[in-house]
Amino acid sequence: MLVEGVPTTVLWRPTGPEELALVRESGWRAWPPRLPEQPIFYPVLDEDYAIKIAQDWNVPNSGVGYVTRFRVESEFLDRYPVRQAGGRTILELWVPAEELDEFNAHIVGSIEVVHEFR
């Protein structure tokens, strides 16, 4: 999809309330730095997979789970191979934590919440 004249790829991210609060603080433009025990940031390529994680992991752990949608410049994403984490549609990108600032710089538009589960 072209956004602002740039080819973009839609990505999804299941998240809990703490991470979402930090995204909100960024003006809906960036993902927060990873914690020491989180060496990678993994957005997913399938909305249904993001929904499953939000429902099955975020809700039991936080009481609420969100699914976000955002777009990243497609050419920039070429550096990250798609990882199959299970079934055919369980696809992720693994972004090393130390590259997250650069990744955030290639987000086009805003990060938006598209689903909320309790």
Buried (B, 14 or more C-beta within 10 A) or exposed (E): EEEEEBEBBBBBBBBBEEBBEEBEEBEBEBBBBBEEEEEBBBBBBBBEBBBBBBBEEBBEEBEBBBBBBBBBBBEBBEEBEEBEEEEEEBBBBBBEBEEBEEBBEBBBBBBEBEBEBE
